[in-house]
Amino acid sequence: MTASTTPATASAADVPRAGTPAQHLPGSPRPGLTGGLLVVLGLLSAIAPFAIDLYLPAFPMMSQELGTTATAVQLTLTAFLVGVAAGQLVFGPLSDRFGRRVPLVAGALLCVAASAATVLAPTVEALVAARFVQGLSGAAGMVVGRAVVSDLATGRAAARAFSLMMIVGGVAPVVAPVVGSLLLRPLGWRGLLGVVLALTVVMLLSVLVVVPESHPREHRTGRGGAHTPRSGRSGLGSRAYLGNTVAFTFGFVVLMAYISASPFLYQEMMGLGEVQYGLLFGLNALALAVVSGISGRLAATRSVPGLLRTGLVTVLAATTVLAVLVATGTPAGWYAAPIFVAVAGLGLVLGNATALALAAVPGAAGVASALLGAAQFALAGAVSPLVGIGGGGTAAPLATVMVAAAVVALAGQLAAGGRRSRVAVG
C-alpha cells in the first residue's frame, strides 16, 4: 500500500501547474503518505457514517427506554446530520488558516466528550444535543483528512490515496447497520453508542500519533499566510471543482439511496431473513472495497478522469437496468444483480472524484473539502425519505432516485472538462 501511494512515483501530470501555490516548504521533504497514515485517514472518514448507521436498528428500543416517540428518536439522527454538514464548513476553513493538526485534534477531543455524553444521556433532549455536537466535531476528521491527502499528494498519487482510503472509510456506511443489528441484543442501544465512543478514542490517539502537520504556516490563508482567502479559493468556482464535486456528491447519493432502501427491499420485497440480508449487504460492501482497491492500482497508469467516467457509466447502466426491471414487474430477486454492479462501480467514482475536485483548489484544500463534504451529507439527509415514498411494496422510488443521481453525477463530470481540464490528471 505504501509503495502505491508514494508521491515520488507520480508522473509529470501529477505536478501542480505553474502559478499554483506550493503546499510544502521549499527544499523540505514531503511527509510520506504511508499506508499507516492512509488507514488513519480512512478511519477519520469512517467515524461519521459509522455513527449514523450503527444505531439505526436500536430506534424502537430507544423510544421505549427513553419514554419518547419515534419522531423524537429520529431527531437524534437529524441532529447528527446537521452537525456533520455544519462542522465541515467550520473545520475546513479553520484548517486552511491554522494548519491541519490544531483543528483536527480539537475536533477529536470534542468528539470524544460528545460521544461520552450520548452514552450517558438521561433524556432524548440531551441525546439530541449531544448528537449534534458529536456530528459537528466528528466532521473535523472527514474534512481535514481529505485536506491532508490533498496537501501530501497531487494527481495520480492523490487519486490512488483517496481510492485506498475508500476501502476503510467508504465501506463504513454499508456495514454499520449489519454490525448494529448483531450487537443490539447483547449491548443495548447505549452499548452501540459506546462502540462509537471507543472509535472516537481510537481516532484521537491515532491523530496524535500518526497524522502530521501537512499545511505549513507559510502557505496558510489569512494574516501572515502566503495566500489571501480570495486568491486561495479562486478555484472554487471552476468547472473542474464544481463538476467533480457534483460527480462525488451524487455518486454518494446513489449509495445512500441503496442503504436507506435496503431493509424493505431485501427483507420485505425479496423475503430474505436477517442473516441472508446481512450476507447480501456484506457482499455489496466487499465489492465496493475491492473495486476501490483496484481503482487505486489503476490510477498509477490510467487516466483518472477516464476511470471516473468508466465508473459513472457503469453505475448509470446498472441503475437503468434496475429501473427497467422494476418498470416491467420483474420479480424482486432480480434486483440484487444490478444493485451489486452499481455499488461496485462506485469504487471507481468516490475516490477519483474527490481527488479531481480538490486538485482544482490547491490553495484552499480545507474549504474545498468542507464544501464537498457539506453537500455530500446535505444530499444524503434529503434522499433517505425519498426512497421510501411508495412504501415497502415498490422499488420504483429507489430506482428513480438512483438513475436520476447517476445521470447528474455523469453530467457533472463531463461538465468538468474531462481530459482537457487544466487540473485533470493522467
C-alpha positions in Angstrom: 0.0 0.0 0.0 2.8 2.4 0.8 4.6 2.0 -2.5 1.4 2.5 -4.4 0.7 5.9 -2.8 4.1 7.5 -2.7 4.1 10.9 -4.4 7.6 10.4 -5.7 6.2 7.9 -8.2 3.9 10.5 -9.7 4.3 11.5 -13.3 4.6 15.0 -14.7 0.9 15.2 -14.8 0.8 15.0 -11.0 2.8 18.2 -10.5 0.6 21.3 -9.9 0.6 23.6 -12.9 2.7 26.8 -12.8 1.3 29.5 -10.7 -0.5 27.3 -8.2 0.6 27.7 -4.6 3.0 25.1 -3.3 1.8 23.0 -0.5 5.1 22.4 1.2 8.1 24.3 2.4 10.7 24.8 -0.4 13.5 22.4 -0.1 11.9 20.3 2.6 10.8 16.7 2.1 7.1 16.0 2.0 5.7 13.9 4.8 5.1 10.5 3.4 1.6 9.3 2.5 2.3 5.9 4.2 0.0 3.0 4.4 -0.5 3.7 8.1 -1.4 7.3 7.5 -4.0 6.3 4.9 -5.6 3.8 7.3 -5.9 6.5 9.9 -7.3 9.0 7.4 -9.8 6.3 6.3 -10.8 5.8 9.9 -11.4 9.6 10.2 -13.7 9.5 7.2 -15.5 6.4 8.6 -16.4 7.7 12.1 -19.3 9.9 11.0 -21.1 7.4 8.7 -20.5 4.6 11.2 -22.1 6.7 13.9 -25.0 7.4 11.6 -25.9 3.8 10.7 -24.7 1.7 13.6 -27.6 2.6 16.0 -30.4 2.6 13.4 -31.7 -0.9 14.4 -32.0 0.4 18.0 -34.6 3.1 17.4 -37.6 1.1 18.7 -35.6 0.1 21.9 -34.5 3.7 22.4 -38.1 5.0 22.1 -39.3 2.6 24.7 -36.5 3.1 27.2 -36.4 6.9 26.9 -40.2 7.1 27.1 -40.5 9.1 24.0 -41.9 9.0 20.4 -40.3 7.6 17.3 -40.2 11.1 15.8 -38.1 12.3 18.8 -35.7 9.5 18.4 -35.4 10.2 14.7 -34.3 13.8 15.7 -31.1 12.3 17.1 -30.2 11.2 13.6 -31.3 14.5 12.0 -29.3 16.5 14.6 -26.2 14.4 13.8 -26.5 15.0 10.1 -27.0 18.8 10.6 -23.9 18.8 12.8 -21.8 16.9 10.3 -22.8 19.3 7.5 -22.2 22.4 9.6 -18.9 21.0 11.1 -17.3 20.6 7.7 -18.0 24.3 7.0 -16.4 25.2 10.3 -13.3 23.0 10.4 -12.4 23.2 6.7 -11.7 27.0 6.7 -10.1 26.7 10.1 -7.6 24.1 8.8 -6.7 26.4 5.9 -5.9 29.2 8.4 -4.4 27.5 11.4 -3.0 24.3 9.9 -4.4 20.8 9.9 -3.4 19.4 13.3 -4.8 22.0 15.7 -8.4 21.9 14.3 -8.2 18.1 13.9 -7.0 17.5 17.5 -9.6 20.0 18.9 -12.4 18.3 16.9 -11.3 14.8 18.0 -11.2 15.9 21.7 -14.7 17.4 21.5 -16.0 14.4 19.6 -14.8 12.1 22.4 -16.6 14.3 25.0 -19.8 14.4 23.0 -19.7 10.7 22.4 -19.5 10.1 26.1 -22.4 12.4 26.6 -24.5 10.3 24.1 -23.9 7.2 26.1 -24.9 8.8 29.4 -27.8 11.0 28.1 -30.7 10.7 30.6 -33.3 12.1 28.2 -34.0 12.3 24.5 -33.5 16.0 24.5 -30.0 15.6 26.0 -29.2 12.9 23.4 -30.3 15.1 20.5 -28.0 17.9 21.8 -25.1 15.5 22.3 -25.5 14.0 18.9 -25.4 17.5 17.2 -22.1 18.2 18.9 -20.9 14.8 18.1 -21.6 15.3 14.4 -20.2 18.9 14.4 -16.9 17.8 15.9 -16.7 14.4 14.1 -16.8 16.3 10.8 -13.3 17.6 11.6 -11.8 14.2 10.8 -13.6 13.9 7.5 -12.8 17.4 6.1 -9.3 17.7 7.4 -8.4 14.1 6.4 -9.2 14.9 2.8 -7.2 18.1 3.0 -4.2 16.3 4.4 -4.2 13.9 1.3 -4.5 17.0 -1.0 -1.5 18.6 0.8 0.7 15.5 0.5 -0.2 14.3 -3.0 -1.5 15.5 -6.3 -2.8 14.0 -9.4 -2.5 10.2 -9.8 -0.9 9.8 -6.3 -3.9 11.6 -4.7 -6.4 9.6 -6.7 -4.7 6.4 -5.5 -4.7 7.6 -1.9 -8.4 8.6 -2.0 -9.3 5.2 -3.5 -7.4 3.3 -0.9 -9.0 5.4 1.8 -12.4 4.3 0.5 -11.5 0.7 1.4 -11.6 1.9 5.1 -14.0 4.8 5.0 -16.3 4.1 2.2 -17.4 0.7 3.4 -18.5 2.0 6.9 -22.0 3.2 5.9 -22.7 -0.1 4.3 -21.5 -2.5 7.0 -22.6 -0.4 10.1 -26.3 -1.4 10.1 -25.3 -5.0 9.9 -22.9 -4.7 12.8 -25.5 -2.7 14.8 -28.2 -5.4 14.3 -25.7 -8.1 15.6 -24.7 -6.1 18.6 -28.0 -4.6 19.7 -29.2 -7.6 21.8 -26.0 -8.1 23.8 -25.1 -4.5 24.2 -28.3 -2.5 24.0 -28.6 1.0 22.4 -26.2 2.6 24.9 -23.7 -0.1 24.2 -23.9 0.7 20.5 -23.2 4.3 21.3 -20.4 3.1 23.5 -18.8 1.4 20.5 -18.9 4.8 18.7 -17.2 6.3 21.8 -14.5 3.7 21.6 -13.9 4.5 18.0 -13.6 8.2 18.7 -11.0 7.5 21.4 -9.0 5.4 18.8 -9.4 8.3 16.4 -8.0 10.8 18.9 -5.0 8.6 19.7 -4.3 7.9 16.0 -4.4 11.6 15.2 -1.9 12.4 17.9 0.5 9.7 17.0 0.2 9.4 13.2 -1.2 12.5 11.4 1.5 15.1 10.6 1.1 18.8 10.1 0.9 19.0 6.3 -0.1 22.6 5.8 2.9 24.8 6.8 2.4 28.3 8.2 3.9 30.0 5.1 1.0 28.7 3.0 -2.0 29.3 5.2 -4.7 31.7 4.4 -5.3 34.8 6.5 -2.9 37.1 8.2 0.7 36.1 7.9 0.0 33.5 5.2 1.3 33.4 1.7 -2.2 33.5 0.2 -5.2 35.5 0.8 -8.5 33.7 1.2 -9.7 35.2 -2.1 -6.7 34.0 -4.1 -6.6 30.6 -2.5 -10.2 29.9 -3.1 -10.5 31.2 -6.6 -10.8 27.7 -8.0 -14.0 27.0 -6.0 -16.0 28.4 -8.9 -14.1 26.5 -11.6 -15.8 23.9 -13.8 -13.2 21.3 -12.6 -14.1 21.8 -8.9 -17.9 22.2 -9.3 -18.2 19.4 -11.9 -16.2 16.8 -9.9 -17.9 17.8 -6.7 -21.3 17.1 -8.3 -19.9 13.8 -9.5 -18.8 12.9 -6.0 -21.9 14.0 -4.1 -24.5 12.5 -6.5 -22.4 9.3 -6.6 -22.8 9.2 -2.9 -26.5 9.8 -3.2 -26.7 6.5 -5.2 -25.0 4.7 -2.3 -27.2 6.3 0.3 -30.4 5.6 -1.6 -29.4 1.9 -1.7 -28.5 1.9 2.0 -31.8 3.6 3.0 -34.0 1.4 1.0 -32.2 -1.9 1.6 -34.1 -3.1 4.6 -37.5 -3.1 2.9 -36.0 -4.1 -0.5 -34.2 -7.2 0.7 -36.4 -8.2 3.6 -39.9 -7.2 2.6 -39.8 -7.4 -1.2 -37.3 -10.2 -1.6 -38.3 -12.0 1.6 -34.8 -12.5 2.9 -34.2 -13.2 6.6 -31.9 -11.2 8.8 -28.8 -13.4 8.2 -29.4 -13.5 4.4 -29.9 -9.7 4.4 -26.6 -9.3 6.3 -24.7 -11.6 3.9 -26.0 -9.8 0.8 -25.3 -6.4 2.4 -21.7 -7.6 3.2 -21.2 -8.9 -0.4 -22.0 -5.5 -1.8 -19.7 -3.8 0.8 -16.9 -6.2 -0.3 -17.5 -5.3 -3.9 -17.1 -1.6 -3.1 -13.9 -2.2 -1.2 -12.4 -4.5 -3.9 -13.1 -2.1 -6.7 -11.8 0.8 -4.7 -8.5 -1.1 -4.3 -8.4 -1.9 -8.0 -9.0 1.8 -8.7 -6.1 2.8 -6.6 -3.8 0.5 -8.6 -5.1 1.5 -11.9 -4.7 5.2 -11.1 -0.9 4.7 -11.3 -1.1 4.1 -15.1 -4.5 5.1 -16.3 -6.3 8.4 -16.8 -8.0 9.4 -13.5 -10.9 11.2 -15.3 -11.2 8.2 -17.6 -11.5 5.8 -14.5 -14.1 8.2 -13.0 -16.2 8.3 -16.2 -16.0 4.5 -16.5 -17.3 4.1 -13.0 -20.1 6.6 -13.6 -21.2 5.0 -16.9 -21.2 1.6 -15.1 -23.4 3.0 -12.3 -25.7 4.6 -14.8 -26.0 1.4 -16.8 -26.7 -0.7 -13.7 -29.3 1.7 -12.3 -31.0 1.9 -15.7 -31.3 -1.9 -15.8 -32.7 -1.8 -12.2 -35.3 0.8 -13.4 -36.3 -1.4 -16.3 -36.7 -4.4 -14.1 -38.9 -2.5 -11.7 -41.0 -0.9 -14.5 -41.6 -4.3 -16.2 -42.7 -6.0 -13.0 -39.8 -8.4 -12.9 -39.6 -10.5 -9.6 -37.7 -8.5 -6.9 -35.0 -11.2 -6.6 -33.5 -10.0 -9.9 -32.9 -6.5 -8.5 -29.9 -7.7 -6.5 -27.7 -8.1 -9.6 -27.8 -4.5 -10.9 -27.6 -3.1 -7.4 -24.4 -5.1 -6.9 -22.9 -3.7 -10.1 -23.9 -0.1 -9.2 -22.4 -0.3 -5.7 -19.2 -1.9 -7.1 -19.0 0.8 -9.8 -18.9 3.5 -7.1 -15.4 2.1 -6.2 -14.2 3.9 -9.4 -16.2 7.1 -8.6 -15.9 8.3 -5.0 -12.1 8.4 -4.6 -11.3 9.6 -8.1 -13.9 12.4 -8.0 -12.6 13.6 -4.6 -9.0 13.8 -6.0 -10.0 15.7 -9.1 -12.2 18.2 -7.1 -9.6 19.0 -4.6 -6.9 19.3 -7.2 -8.8 22.2 -8.7 -8.3 24.3 -5.4 -4.7 23.6 -4.3 -4.5 26.8 -2.3 -7.6 26.1 -0.1 -8.0 22.4 0.2 -9.7 22.8 3.6 -12.5 25.0 2.3 -12.9 22.8 -0.9 -13.1 19.7 1.2 -15.6 21.4 3.5 -18.0 22.3 0.7 -17.7 18.9 -0.8 -18.5 17.2 2.5 -21.3 19.5 3.4 -23.0 18.9 0.1 -22.5 15.2 0.5 -24.3 14.9 3.8 -27.0 17.5 3.0 -28.0 15.4 0.0 -27.7 12.2 2.0 -30.1 13.6 4.6 -32.6 14.5 1.8 -32.5 11.3 -0.1 -33.4 8.9 2.8 -37.1 9.8 2.9 -37.5 9.9 -0.9 -36.7 6.3 -1.4 -39.5 5.2 1.0 -42.3 7.4 -0.5 -44.0 4.5 -2.1 -43.9 2.3 1.0 -42.3 -1.2 1.3 -44.1 -2.7 -1.6 -42.4 -1.0 -4.5 -38.8 -0.2 -5.6 -39.9 2.5 -8.0 -38.8 5.4 -5.9 -35.4 3.8 -5.2 -34.8 3.1 -8.9 -35.9 6.6 -9.9 -33.6 8.3 -7.3 -30.6 6.1 -8.3 -31.0 6.7 -12.0 -31.5 10.5 -11.6 -28.5 10.7 -9.3 -26.3 8.7 -11.7 -27.3 11.0 -14.6 -26.5 14.1 -12.6 -23.2 12.7 -11.5 -22.1 11.8 -15.0 -23.2 15.2 -16.3 -21.2 16.9 -13.6 -18.1 15.1 -14.5 -18.5 15.8 -18.2 -19.1 19.5 -17.5 -15.8 19.5 -15.5 -13.9 19.3 -18.8 -12.6 15.7 -18.7 -9.2 15.3 -20.3 -9.0 18.9 -21.3 -9.4 20.2 -17.7 -6.3 22.0 -16.5 -6.4 20.0 -13.3 -7.2 16.7 -14.8 -4.6 14.1 -14.1 -3.5 11.2 -16.3 
